[in-house]
Amino acid sequence: MSLATPKDDEEEGLVRRSLTLAGMAVLLFPGLALAADGPAGSMVGPYAVVVAGFAMAFAAGLCALGQGRAIASAVDAMARQPGAAARIQTAMIIGLALIESLAIYVLVVAMILLFVQPIK
């Protein structure tokens, strides 16, 4: 016995038709997306500086929060089980390195935005 109501069947049919129409539009008219010309003046340069600054600030702040939580949890775990302190410290250092690598990735992307010339 099915628990689906007629309303659920109608919604499922509507979603299926919508996805089918969207898929057909993509397959039938791919040239429309490729035929547009770019804008006359590129705005990539001025916005790249702003985006790079916000991205670095956002990444640094969130990485600092993540590192603080990781260290607090590790210290709490070491206080509860002093015998496992060496293993907990090793896992904490690996975790901190991975968290810091996220900030370094954002720094690399920010440098690319700042110093690479936009495509003309």
Secondary structure, 3 states (H helix, E strand, C coil): CCCCCHHHHHHHHHHHHHHHHHHHHHHHCCHHHHCCCCCCCCCHHHHHHHHHHHHHHHHHHHHHHHHHHHHHHHHHHHHHCHHHHHHHHHHHHHHHHHHHHHHHHHHHHHHHHHHCCCCC
